[in-house]
Amino acid sequence: MTESAIHSRAAKLNLTVHTADYGKYYLTDSDGFVLSPGLMTQEVLEQWFDIGEVKRIEKALSDRAAKLDLMVKNDHGNFYLTDLNNCAVAPCPMTLEQIDSWLTDLEKQAAQEDKQ
């Protein structure tokens, strides 16, 4: 991963990457608070980005689900789409991509019902 790609991925998560030593990095949030436990290699930094992106996607899906009175549950990387009583409303466990697909279908169905 190039330096510009590292900074680009960080920016998508509202983070700033600082180079401390050749090949060693640390992260700060928008307030300058240091988030990383210490200096990280590029490989560890990429893992932080992956976790951050999954959380961002999960949050976006949870927001969409809430509009349908549903919830997205995460059990150690296994995702569930549940109603407000915590009952699964779709086959599970699922990936985030599958949750997205289910929500898209449910949103279309809700839009059609609203037209009637």
Buried (B, 14 or more C-beta within 10 A) or exposed (E): EEEEEBEEBBEEBEBBBEEEEEEBBBBBEEEEEEEBEEBBEEEBBBEBBEEBEBEEBBEBBBEBBEEBEBBBBBEEEEBBBBEEEEEEBBEBBBEBEBBBEBBEEBBEEEEEEEEE
